[in-house]
Amino acid sequence: MKLPKYPLASGDKLLTYDFISEGPKGLIHKMVQFKRTNLKNVYNLAFGDKDLSTGEIDDTVISNNGDSEKVLATVVATVYAFTDKYPDAVIYATGSTKTRTRLYRMGIAKYFSELTKDFEILGERKDDWVTFRKNIEYDGFLVKRKN
């Protein structure tokens, strides 16, 4: 995606990424983690504000720092970096609330033609996986880098 992004910091395994959101509410530390699941090559994407005292993600905070496009582009950049290192990985993502899942869906839809050049995207509907289509509500998403 050719949108402005925040600089990323990551460990050598590229499972965790940190960046700082800059906006009217100041500097807000963000974190993206790719966590292994019990399914082979399937990782859960966790994203939210970084709790500086614990180092953990808080995915319940609503930052509203006025930079949602830049934050979204930065999260997508982590997916590119992660799948560069782990090309067979399948990434599962869902919001911590229905509203957040809807925001993710809207972000995918907005940049769909660009994203589908590099990724296969499925949406979860009633415990089934279907090819992602715009304007349809989903419970979660699976993303896989095209070979």
Helices and strands as residue ranges (DSSP letters): E 9-10, E 16-23, E 26-36, E 42-50, E 57-58, H 68-85, E 90-93, H 98-110, H 112-115, E 119-125, E 128-131, E 140-145
